[in-house]
Amino acid sequence: MANVHCMKCGQDREGLANPPFGGDLARQVHEKICKPCWGEWIGRQTMIINEYRLNVVDPKAQEALLEEMKTFLGLSA
C-alpha cells in the first residue's frame, strides 16, 4: 500500500489497499484519503445510519450518505 497525502488530516500516511467501492468517487477516496481517516468515516457512517435510521437500500439515503462522506473527508467541491 502506498502513502497518500490525505485531504482530511493533511498528513502523508498509509492509503487504502483498494478503492472502497466502485466509481470515480471511490477512486478519489483511494488516491486522497488515508487509512486512519477512512476508518473514522466508517465509524461516523455507522453512527449516521443508526441515528437517522437510514435504509441503506434507499437511493435517497445512499445519496445523503455519499454527500456526508464527501463533506467529512473534505472531498466536496
PDB file with one MODEL, atoms N, CA, C and O in Angstrom:
MODEL        1
ATOM      1  N   MET A   1       0.829  -1.178   0.000  1.00  0.00           N
ATOM      2  CA  MET A   1       0.000   0.000   0.000  1.00  0.00           C
ATOM      3  C   MET A   1       0.880   1.250   0.000  1.00  0.00           C
ATOM      4  O   MET A   1       1.832   1.356   0.773  1.00  0.00           O
ATOM      5  N   ALA A   2       0.553   2.161  -0.852  1.00  0.00           N
ATOM      6  CA  ALA A   2       1.318   3.399  -0.978  1.00  0.00           C
ATOM      7  C   ALA A   2       0.823   4.439   0.015  1.00  0.00           C
ATOM      8  O   ALA A   2      -0.309   4.384   0.496  1.00  0.00           O
ATOM      9  N   ASN A   3       1.690   5.371   0.300  1.00  0.00           N
ATOM     10  CA  ASN A   3       1.282   6.500   1.123  1.00  0.00           C
ATOM     11  C   ASN A   3       0.536   7.513   0.272  1.00  0.00           C
ATOM     12  O   ASN A   3       0.785   7.635  -0.928  1.00  0.00           O
ATOM     13  N   VAL A   4      -0.376   8.235   0.896  1.00  0.00           N
ATOM     14  CA  VAL A   4      -1.123   9.299   0.235  1.00  0.00           C
ATOM     15  C   VAL A   4      -1.013  10.553   1.085  1.00  0.00           C
ATOM     16  O   VAL A   4      -0.811  10.482   2.297  1.00  0.00           O
ATOM     17  N   HIS A   5      -1.148  11.697   0.440  1.00  0.00           N
ATOM     18  CA  HIS A   5      -1.272  12.950   1.187  1.00  0.00           C
ATOM     19  C   HIS A   5      -2.772  13.132   1.416  1.00  0.00           C
ATOM     20  O   HIS A   5      -3.512  13.447   0.484  1.00  0.00           O
ATOM     21  N   CYS A   6      -3.210  12.937   2.637  1.00  0.00           N
ATOM     22  CA  CYS A   6      -4.632  12.875   2.970  1.00  0.00           C
ATOM     23  C   CYS A   6      -5.295  14.252   2.932  1.00  0.00           C
ATOM     24  O   CYS A   6      -4.783  15.218   3.496  1.00  0.00           O
ATOM     25  N   MET A   7      -6.435  14.321   2.261  1.00  0.00           N
ATOM     26  CA  MET A   7      -7.212  15.553   2.176  1.00  0.00           C
ATOM     27  C   MET A   7      -7.859  15.909   3.515  1.00  0.00           C
ATOM     28  O   MET A   7      -8.112  17.083   3.787  1.00  0.00           O
ATOM     29  N   LYS A   8      -8.126  14.913   4.343  1.00  0.00           N
ATOM     30  CA  LYS A   8      -8.801  15.176   5.620  1.00  0.00           C
ATOM     31  C   LYS A   8      -7.819  15.657   6.679  1.00  0.00           C
ATOM     32  O   LYS A   8      -8.028  16.712   7.276  1.00  0.00           O
ATOM     33  N   CYS A   9      -6.762  14.909   6.919  1.00  0.00           N
ATOM     34  CA  CYS A   9      -5.852  15.229   8.025  1.00  0.00           C
ATOM     35  C   CYS A   9      -4.612  16.003   7.578  1.00  0.00           C
ATOM     36  O   CYS A   9      -3.899  16.566   8.408  1.00  0.00           O
ATOM     37  N   GLY A  10      -4.354  16.032   6.270  1.00  0.00           N
ATOM     38  CA  GLY A  10      -3.221  16.783   5.751  1.00  0.00           C
ATOM     39  C   GLY A  10      -1.873  16.110   5.940  1.00  0.00           C
ATOM     40  O   GLY A  10      -0.835  16.731   5.711  1.00  0.00           O
ATOM     41  N   GLN A  11      -1.871  14.864   6.350  1.00  0.00           N
ATOM     42  CA  GLN A  11      -0.621  14.150   6.585  1.00  0.00           C
ATOM     43  C   GLN A  11      -0.353  13.138   5.470  1.00  0.00           C
ATOM     44  O   GLN A  11      -1.263  12.726   4.750  1.00  0.00           O
ATOM     45  N   ASP A  12       0.925  12.748   5.348  1.00  0.00           N
ATOM     46  CA  ASP A  12       1.288  11.657   4.452  1.00  0.00           C
ATOM     47  C   ASP A  12       1.215  10.372   5.261  1.00  0.00           C
ATOM     48  O   ASP A  12       2.010  10.150   6.173  1.00  0.00           O
ATOM     49  N   ARG A  13       0.247   9.528   4.913  1.00  0.00           N
ATOM     50  CA  ARG A  13       0.006   8.301   5.663  1.00  0.00           C
ATOM     51  C   ARG A  13      -0.342   7.171   4.711  1.00  0.00           C
ATOM     52  O   ARG A  13      -0.528   7.371   3.511  1.00  0.00           O
ATOM     53  N   GLU A  14      -0.424   5.982   5.283  1.00  0.00           N
ATOM     54  CA  GLU A  14      -0.771   4.797   4.500  1.00  0.00           C
ATOM     55  C   GLU A  14      -2.172   4.943   3.920  1.00  0.00           C
ATOM     56  O   GLU A  14      -3.118   5.320   4.612  1.00  0.00           O
ATOM     57  N   GLY A  15      -2.279   4.633   2.625  1.00  0.00           N
ATOM     58  CA  GLY A  15      -3.564   4.704   1.947  1.00  0.00           C
ATOM     59  C   GLY A  15      -4.298   3.376   1.999  1.00  0.00           C
ATOM     60  O   GLY A  15      -3.812   2.401   2.572  1.00  0.00           O
ATOM     61  N   LEU A  16      -5.452   3.356   1.401  1.00  0.00           N
ATOM     62  CA  LEU A  16      -6.256   2.138   1.320  1.00  0.00           C
ATOM     63  C   LEU A  16      -5.645   1.188   0.296  1.00  0.00           C
ATOM     64  O   LEU A  16      -5.050   1.624  -0.690  1.00  0.00           O
ATOM     65  N   ALA A  17      -5.793  -0.098   0.533  1.00  0.00           N
ATOM     66  CA  ALA A  17      -5.250  -1.103  -0.386  1.00  0.00           C
ATOM     67  C   ALA A  17      -5.967  -1.063  -1.733  1.00  0.00           C
ATOM     68  O   ALA A  17      -5.340  -1.225  -2.780  1.00  0.00           O
ATOM     69  N   ASN A  18      -7.273  -0.848  -1.702  1.00  0.00           N
ATOM     70  CA  ASN A  18      -8.104  -0.826  -2.904  1.00  0.00           C
ATOM     71  C   ASN A  18      -9.181   0.239  -2.738  1.00  0.00           C
ATOM     72  O   ASN A  18      -9.480   0.648  -1.616  1.00  0.00           O
ATOM     73  N   PRO A  19      -9.770   0.695  -3.853  1.00  0.00           N
ATOM     74  CA  PRO A  19     -10.916   1.596  -3.715  1.00  0.00           C
ATOM     75  C   PRO A  19     -12.018   0.911  -2.905  1.00  0.00           C
ATOM     76  O   PRO A  19     -12.258  -0.283  -3.082  1.00  0.00           O
ATOM     77  N   PRO A  20     -12.687   1.647  -2.023  1.00  0.00           N
ATOM     78  CA  PRO A  20     -13.663   1.033  -1.129  1.00  0.00           C
ATOM     79  C   PRO A  20     -14.982   0.616  -1.793  1.00  0.00           C
ATOM     80  O   PRO A  20     -15.736  -0.174  -1.225  1.00  0.00           O
ATOM     81  N   PHE A  21     -15.258   1.131  -2.971  1.00  0.00           N
ATOM     82  CA  PHE A  21     -16.461   0.789  -3.734  1.00  0.00           C
ATOM     83  C   PHE A  21     -16.175   1.174  -5.175  1.00  0.00           C
ATOM     84  O   PHE A  21     -15.047   1.561  -5.480  1.00  0.00           O
ATOM     85  N   GLY A  22     -17.128   1.087  -6.057  1.00  0.00           N
ATOM     86  CA  GLY A  22     -16.897   1.388  -7.464  1.00  0.00           C
ATOM     87  C   GLY A  22     -17.120   2.846  -7.814  1.00  0.00           C
ATOM     88  O   GLY A  22     -17.790   3.570  -7.078  1.00  0.00           O
ATOM     89  N   GLY A  23     -16.571   3.274  -8.917  1.00  0.00           N
ATOM     90  CA  GLY A  23     -16.837   4.603  -9.441  1.00  0.00           C
ATOM     91  C   GLY A  23     -15.727   5.611  -9.204  1.00  0.00           C
ATOM     92  O   GLY A  23     -14.716   5.325  -8.563  1.00  0.00           O
ATOM     93  N   ASP A  24     -15.952   6.809  -9.748  1.00  0.00           N
ATOM     94  CA  ASP A  24     -14.969   7.886  -9.690  1.00  0.00           C
ATOM     95  C   ASP A  24     -14.739   8.376  -8.263  1.00  0.00           C
ATOM     96  O   ASP A  24     -13.602   8.654  -7.882  1.00  0.00           O
ATOM     97  N   LEU A  25     -15.791   8.484  -7.481  1.00  0.00           N
ATOM     98  CA  LEU A  25     -15.644   8.930  -6.092  1.00  0.00           C
ATOM     99  C   LEU A  25     -14.763   7.960  -5.303  1.00  0.00           C
ATOM    100  O   LEU A  25     -13.948   8.391  -4.487  1.00  0.00           O
ATOM    101  N   ALA A  26     -14.917   6.684  -5.534  1.00  0.00           N
ATOM    102  CA  ALA A  26     -14.089   5.684  -4.854  1.00  0.00           C
ATOM    103  C   ALA A  26     -12.622   5.833  -5.252  1.00  0.00           C
ATOM    104  O   ALA A  26     -11.727   5.642  -4.429  1.00  0.00           O
ATOM    105  N   ARG A  27     -12.386   6.170  -6.505  1.00  0.00           N
ATOM    106  CA  ARG A  27     -11.017   6.400  -6.971  1.00  0.00           C
ATOM    107  C   ARG A  27     -10.413   7.594  -6.237  1.00  0.00           C
ATOM    108  O   ARG A  27      -9.247   7.559  -5.844  1.00  0.00           O
ATOM    109  N   GLN A  28     -11.205   8.647  -6.052  1.00  0.00           N
ATOM    110  CA  GLN A  28     -10.737   9.824  -5.312  1.00  0.00           C
ATOM    111  C   GLN A  28     -10.412   9.462  -3.866  1.00  0.00           C
ATOM    112  O   GLN A  28      -9.388   9.886  -3.330  1.00  0.00           O
ATOM    113  N   VAL A  29     -11.278   8.685  -3.242  1.00  0.00           N
ATOM    114  CA  VAL A  29     -11.036   8.253  -1.862  1.00  0.00           C
ATOM    115  C   VAL A  29      -9.737   7.459  -1.803  1.00  0.00           C
ATOM    116  O   VAL A  29      -8.909   7.689  -0.922  1.00  0.00           O
ATOM    117  N   HIS A  30      -9.559   6.545  -2.715  1.00  0.00           N
ATOM    118  CA  HIS A  30      -8.363   5.702  -2.746  1.00  0.00           C
ATOM    119  C   HIS A  30      -7.092   6.533  -2.921  1.00  0.00           C
ATOM    120  O   HIS A  30      -6.063   6.222  -2.320  1.00  0.00           O
ATOM    121  N   GLU A  31      -7.152   7.573  -3.727  1.00  0.00           N
ATOM    122  CA  GLU A  31      -5.972   8.388  -4.029  1.00  0.00           C
ATOM    123  C   GLU A  31      -5.718   9.499  -3.010  1.00  0.00           C
ATOM    124  O   GLU A  31      -4.585   9.966  -2.889  1.00  0.00           O
ATOM    125  N   LYS A  32      -6.756   9.937  -2.268  1.00  0.00           N
ATOM    126  CA  LYS A  32      -6.626  11.146  -1.464  1.00  0.00           C
ATOM    127  C   LYS A  32      -6.926  10.997   0.024  1.00  0.00           C
ATOM    128  O   LYS A  32      -6.804  11.966   0.774  1.00  0.00           O
ATOM    129  N   ILE A  33      -7.317   9.801   0.467  1.00  0.00           N
ATOM    130  CA  ILE A  33      -7.697   9.622   1.870  1.00  0.00           C
ATOM    131  C   ILE A  33      -6.860   8.507   2.494  1.00  0.00           C
ATOM    132  O   ILE A  33      -6.688   7.441   1.902  1.00  0.00           O
ATOM    133  N   CYS A  34      -6.342   8.765   3.698  1.00  0.00           N
ATOM    134  CA  CYS A  34      -5.519   7.762   4.374  1.00  0.00           C
ATOM    135  C   CYS A  34      -6.402   6.733   5.089  1.00  0.00           C
ATOM    136  O   CYS A  34      -7.586   6.953   5.342  1.00  0.00           O
ATOM    137  N   LYS A  35      -5.782   5.628   5.392  1.00  0.00           N
ATOM    138  CA  LYS A  35      -6.485   4.515   6.029  1.00  0.00           C
ATOM    139  C   LYS A  35      -7.105   4.907   7.384  1.00  0.00           C
ATOM    140  O   LYS A  35      -8.258   4.558   7.634  1.00  0.00           O
ATOM    141  N   PRO A  36      -6.379   5.621   8.268  1.00  0.00           N
ATOM    142  CA  PRO A  36      -6.997   6.008   9.547  1.00  0.00           C
ATOM    143  C   PRO A  36      -8.218   6.926   9.384  1.00  0.00           C
ATOM    144  O   PRO A  36      -9.207   6.773  10.100  1.00  0.00           O
ATOM    145  N   CYS A  37      -8.148   7.872   8.451  1.00  0.00           N
ATOM    146  CA  CYS A  37      -9.295   8.768   8.242  1.00  0.00           C
ATOM    147  C   CYS A  37     -10.476   8.015   7.629  1.00  0.00           C
ATOM    148  O   CYS A  37     -11.629   8.321   7.932  1.00  0.00           O
ATOM    149  N   TRP A  38     -10.195   7.037   6.773  1.00  0.00           N
ATOM    150  CA  TRP A  38     -11.277   6.212   6.224  1.00  0.00           C
ATOM    151  C   TRP A  38     -11.950   5.435   7.356  1.00  0.00           C
ATOM    152  O   TRP A  38     -13.173   5.297   7.378  1.00  0.00           O
ATOM    153  N   GLY A  39     -11.155   4.932   8.288  1.00  0.00           N
ATOM    154  CA  GLY A  39     -11.712   4.229   9.448  1.00  0.00           C
ATOM    155  C   GLY A  39     -12.593   5.142  10.287  1.00  0.00           C
ATOM    156  O   GLY A  39     -13.624   4.712  10.804  1.00  0.00           O
ATOM    157  N   GLU A  40     -12.186   6.408  10.424  1.00  0.00           N
ATOM    158  CA  GLU A  40     -13.022   7.378  11.146  1.00  0.00           C
ATOM    159  C   GLU A  40     -14.360   7.554  10.431  1.00  0.00           C
ATOM    160  O   GLU A  40     -15.409   7.628  11.072  1.00  0.00           O
ATOM    161  N   TRP A  41     -14.315   7.621   9.089  1.00  0.00           N
ATOM    162  CA  TRP A  41     -15.555   7.775   8.336  1.00  0.00           C
ATOM    163  C   TRP A  41     -16.471   6.566   8.539  1.00  0.00           C
ATOM    164  O   TRP A  41     -17.680   6.738   8.698  1.00  0.00           O
ATOM    165  N   ILE A  42     -15.933   5.370   8.538  1.00  0.00           N
ATOM    166  CA  ILE A  42     -16.751   4.168   8.708  1.00  0.00           C
ATOM    167  C   ILE A  42     -17.493   4.238  10.045  1.00  0.00           C
ATOM    168  O   ILE A  42     -18.676   3.905  10.113  1.00  0.00           O
ATOM    169  N   GLY A  43     -16.812   4.666  11.096  1.00  0.00           N
ATOM    170  CA  GLY A  43     -17.472   4.833  12.390  1.00  0.00           C
ATOM    171  C   GLY A  43     -18.552   5.893  12.344  1.00  0.00           C
ATOM    172  O   GLY A  43     -19.640   5.706  12.889  1.00  0.00           O
ATOM    173  N   ARG A  44     -18.251   7.007  11.693  1.00  0.00           N
ATOM    174  CA  ARG A  44     -19.224   8.100  11.566  1.00  0.00           C
ATOM    175  C   ARG A  44     -20.424   7.663  10.743  1.00  0.00           C
ATOM    176  O   ARG A  44     -21.565   7.980  11.079  1.00  0.00           O
ATOM    177  N   GLN A  45     -20.162   6.929   9.653  1.00  0.00           N
ATOM    178  CA  GLN A  45     -21.240   6.439   8.792  1.00  0.00           C
ATOM    179  C   GLN A  45     -22.187   5.543   9.576  1.00  0.00           C
ATOM    180  O   GLN A  45     -23.407   5.662   9.456  1.00  0.00           O
ATOM    181  N   THR A  46     -21.627   4.651  10.372  1.00  0.00           N
ATOM    182  CA  THR A  46     -22.453   3.756  11.185  1.00  0.00           C
ATOM    183  C   THR A  46     -23.324   4.558  12.141  1.00  0.00           C
ATOM    184  O   THR A  46     -24.502   4.254  12.324  1.00  0.00           O
ATOM    185  N   MET A  47     -22.737   5.584  12.750  1.00  0.00           N
ATOM    186  CA  MET A  47     -23.488   6.432  13.677  1.00  0.00           C
ATOM    187  C   MET A  47     -24.634   7.152  12.949  1.00  0.00           C
ATOM    188  O   MET A  47     -25.747   7.234  13.469  1.00  0.00           O
ATOM    189  N   ILE A  48     -24.360   7.669  11.754  1.00  0.00           N
ATOM    190  CA  ILE A  48     -25.390   8.378  10.981  1.00  0.00           C
ATOM    191  C   ILE A  48     -26.517   7.426  10.598  1.00  0.00           C
ATOM    192  O   ILE A  48     -27.693   7.766  10.733  1.00  0.00           O
ATOM    193  N   ILE A  49     -26.167   6.246  10.126  1.00  0.00           N
ATOM    194  CA  ILE A  49     -27.175   5.258   9.721  1.00  0.00           C
ATOM    195  C   ILE A  49     -28.062   4.909  10.905  1.00  0.00           C
ATOM    196  O   ILE A  49     -29.285   4.854  10.771  1.00  0.00           O
ATOM    197  N   ASN A  50     -27.460   4.675  12.055  1.00  0.00           N
ATOM    198  CA  ASN A  50     -28.239   4.303  13.238  1.00  0.00           C
ATOM    199  C   ASN A  50     -29.062   5.469  13.778  1.00  0.00           C
ATOM    200  O   ASN A  50     -30.234   5.300  14.115  1.00  0.00           O
ATOM    201  N   GLU A  51     -28.457   6.640  13.859  1.00  0.00           N
ATOM    202  CA  GLU A  51     -29.142   7.794  14.433  1.00  0.00           C
ATOM    203  C   GLU A  51     -30.359   8.207  13.614  1.00  0.00           C
ATOM    204  O   GLU A  51     -31.416   8.511  14.167  1.00  0.00           O
ATOM    205  N   TYR A  52     -30.203   8.216  12.297  1.00  0.00           N
ATOM    206  CA  TYR A  52     -31.300   8.629  11.418  1.00  0.00           C
ATOM    207  C   TYR A  52     -32.115   7.450  10.889  1.00  0.00           C
ATOM    208  O   TYR A  52     -33.045   7.625  10.102  1.00  0.00           O
ATOM    209  N   ARG A  53     -31.751   6.254  11.335  1.00  0.00           N
ATOM    210  CA  ARG A  53     -32.448   5.027  10.929  1.00  0.00           C
ATOM    211  C   ARG A  53     -32.601   4.944   9.415  1.00  0.00           C
ATOM    212  O   ARG A  53     -33.688   4.706   8.888  1.00  0.00           O
ATOM    213  N   LEU A  54     -31.483   5.147   8.741  1.00  0.00           N
ATOM    214  CA  LEU A  54     -31.491   5.145   7.281  1.00  0.00           C
ATOM    215  C   LEU A  54     -31.610   3.729   6.739  1.00  0.00           C
ATOM    216  O   LEU A  54     -31.032   2.785   7.278  1.00  0.00           O
ATOM    217  N   ASN A  55     -32.357   3.608   5.685  1.00  0.00           N
ATOM    218  CA  ASN A  55     -32.453   2.355   4.943  1.00  0.00           C
ATOM    219  C   ASN A  55     -31.411   2.447   3.828  1.00  0.00           C
ATOM    220  O   ASN A  55     -31.622   3.149   2.839  1.00  0.00           O
ATOM    221  N   VAL A  56     -30.306   1.753   3.981  1.00  0.00           N
ATOM    222  CA  VAL A  56     -29.195   1.900   3.038  1.00  0.00           C
ATOM    223  C   VAL A  56     -29.500   1.353   1.648  1.00  0.00           C
ATOM    224  O   VAL A  56     -28.688   1.518   0.737  1.00  0.00           O
ATOM    225  N   VAL A  57     -30.637   0.714   1.463  1.00  0.00           N
ATOM    226  CA  VAL A  57     -31.051   0.244   0.141  1.00  0.00           C
ATOM    227  C   VAL A  57     -31.755   1.377  -0.619  1.00  0.00           C
ATOM    228  O   VAL A  57     -31.840   1.345  -1.847  1.00  0.00           O
ATOM    229  N   ASP A  58     -32.258   2.370   0.114  1.00  0.00           N
ATOM    230  CA  ASP A  58     -32.963   3.509  -0.480  1.00  0.00           C
ATOM    231  C   ASP A  58     -31.956   4.423  -1.196  1.00  0.00           C
ATOM    232  O   ASP A  58     -30.997   4.885  -0.577  1.00  0.00           O
ATOM    233  N   PRO A  59     -32.167   4.686  -2.489  1.00  0.00           N
ATOM    234  CA  PRO A  59     -31.235   5.550  -3.230  1.00  0.00           C
ATOM    235  C   PRO A  59     -31.068   6.941  -2.614  1.00  0.00           C
ATOM    236  O   PRO A  59     -29.976   7.506  -2.667  1.00  0.00           O
ATOM    237  N   LYS A  60     -32.128   7.499  -2.035  1.00  0.00           N
ATOM    238  CA  LYS A  60     -32.025   8.819  -1.401  1.00  0.00           C
ATOM    239  C   LYS A  60     -31.116   8.759  -0.175  1.00  0.00           C
ATOM    240  O   LYS A  60     -30.345   9.688   0.068  1.00  0.00           O
ATOM    241  N   ALA A  61     -31.199   7.700   0.583  1.00  0.00           N
ATOM    242  CA  ALA A  61     -30.336   7.519   1.758  1.00  0.00           C
ATOM    243  C   ALA A  61     -28.895   7.323   1.313  1.00  0.00           C
ATOM    244  O   ALA A  61     -27.976   7.847   1.942  1.00  0.00           O
ATOM    245  N   GLN A  62     -28.691   6.581   0.245  1.00  0.00           N
ATOM    246  CA  GLN A  62     -27.343   6.372  -0.279  1.00  0.00           C
ATOM    247  C   GLN A  62     -26.722   7.691  -0.723  1.00  0.00           C
ATOM    248  O   GLN A  62     -25.556   7.965  -0.440  1.00  0.00           O
ATOM    249  N   GLU A  63     -27.508   8.502  -1.417  1.00  0.00           N
ATOM    250  CA  GLU A  63     -27.011   9.800  -1.885  1.00  0.00           C
ATOM    251  C   GLU A  63     -26.685  10.714  -0.700  1.00  0.00           C
ATOM    252  O   GLU A  63     -25.673  11.414  -0.713  1.00  0.00           O
ATOM    253  N   ALA A  64     -27.537  10.703   0.314  1.00  0.00           N
ATOM    254  CA  ALA A  64     -27.280  11.515   1.509  1.00  0.00           C
ATOM    255  C   ALA A  64     -25.996  11.069   2.204  1.00  0.00           C
ATOM    256  O   ALA A  64     -25.213  11.908   2.648  1.00  0.00           O
ATOM    257  N   LEU A  65     -25.773   9.766   2.303  1.00  0.00           N
ATOM    258  CA  LEU A  65     -24.541   9.255   2.911  1.00  0.00           C
ATOM    259  C   LEU A  65     -23.306   9.642   2.097  1.00  0.00           C
ATOM    260  O   LEU A  65     -22.271   9.988   2.667  1.00  0.00           O
ATOM    261  N   LEU A  66     -23.410   9.587   0.784  1.00  0.00           N
ATOM    262  CA  LEU A  66     -22.276   9.972  -0.056  1.00  0.00           C
ATOM    263  C   LEU A  66     -21.951  11.453   0.126  1.00  0.00           C
ATOM    264  O   LEU A  66     -20.779  11.828   0.166  1.00  0.00           O
ATOM    265  N   GLU A  67     -22.972  12.292   0.235  1.00  0.00           N
ATOM    266  CA  GLU A  67     -22.736  13.725   0.463  1.00  0.00           C
ATOM    267  C   GLU A  67     -22.087  13.954   1.816  1.00  0.00           C
ATOM    268  O   GLU A  67     -21.159  14.754   1.936  1.00  0.00           O
ATOM    269  N   GLU A  68     -22.573  13.255   2.838  1.00  0.00           N
ATOM    270  CA  GLU A  68     -21.962  13.357   4.167  1.00  0.00           C
ATOM    271  C   GLU A  68     -20.503  12.895   4.128  1.00  0.00           C
ATOM    272  O   GLU A  68     -19.639  13.505   4.757  1.00  0.00           O
ATOM    273  N   MET A  69     -20.235  11.824   3.391  1.00  0.00           N
ATOM    274  CA  MET A  69     -18.888  11.300   3.285  1.00  0.00           C
ATOM    275  C   MET A  69     -17.969  12.321   2.622  1.00  0.00           C
ATOM    276  O   MET A  69     -16.859  12.558   3.099  1.00  0.00           O
ATOM    277  N   LYS A  70     -18.424  12.930   1.518  1.00  0.00           N
ATOM    278  CA  LYS A  70     -17.604  13.917   0.822  1.00  0.00           C
ATOM    279  C   LYS A  70     -17.294  15.100   1.739  1.00  0.00           C
ATOM    280  O   LYS A  70     -16.168  15.596   1.746  1.00  0.00           O
ATOM    281  N   THR A  71     -18.262  15.546   2.494  1.00  0.00           N
ATOM    282  CA  THR A  71     -18.053  16.663   3.418  1.00  0.00           C
ATOM    283  C   THR A  71     -17.089  16.258   4.524  1.00  0.00           C
ATOM    284  O   THR A  71     -16.140  16.990   4.808  1.00  0.00           O
ATOM    285  N   PHE A  72     -17.310  15.115   5.148  1.00  0.00           N
ATOM    286  CA  PHE A  72     -16.485  14.637   6.250  1.00  0.00           C
ATOM    287  C   PHE A  72     -15.025  14.478   5.827  1.00  0.00           C
ATOM    288  O   PHE A  72     -14.115  14.841   6.572  1.00  0.00           O
ATOM    289  N   LEU A  73     -14.807  13.938   4.636  1.00  0.00           N
ATOM    290  CA  LEU A  73     -13.456  13.656   4.168  1.00  0.00           C
ATOM    291  C   LEU A  73     -12.799  14.840   3.451  1.00  0.00           C
ATOM    292  O   LEU A  73     -11.621  14.783   3.095  1.00  0.00           O
ATOM    293  N   GLY A  74     -13.560  15.898   3.246  1.00  0.00           N
ATOM    294  CA  GLY A  74     -13.001  17.072   2.564  1.00  0.00           C
ATOM    295  C   GLY A  74     -12.909  16.910   1.062  1.00  0.00           C
ATOM    296  O   GLY A  74     -12.042  17.509   0.426  1.00  0.00           O
ATOM    297  N   LEU A  75     -13.789  16.111   0.487  1.00  0.00           N
ATOM    298  CA  LEU A  75     -13.775  15.873  -0.949  1.00  0.00           C
ATOM    299  C   LEU A  75     -14.802  16.701  -1.689  1.00  0.00           C
ATOM    300  O   LEU A  75     -14.844  16.657  -2.919  1.00  0.00           O
ATOM    301  N   SER A  76     -15.643  17.466  -0.977  1.00  0.00           N
ATOM    302  CA  SER A  76     -16.661  18.255  -1.670  1.00  0.00           C
ATOM    303  C   SER A  76     -16.020  19.469  -2.331  1.00  0.00           C
ATOM    304  O   SER A  76     -15.030  20.021  -1.851  1.00  0.00           O
ATOM    305  N   ALA A  77     -16.611  19.856  -3.429  1.00  0.00           N
ATOM    306  CA  ALA A  77     -16.046  20.975  -4.210  1.00  0.00           C
ATOM    307  C   ALA A  77     -16.380  22.303  -3.569  1.00  0.00           C
ATOM    308  O   ALA A  77     -15.990  23.351  -4.082  1.00  0.00           O
TER     309      ALA A  77
ENDMDL
END
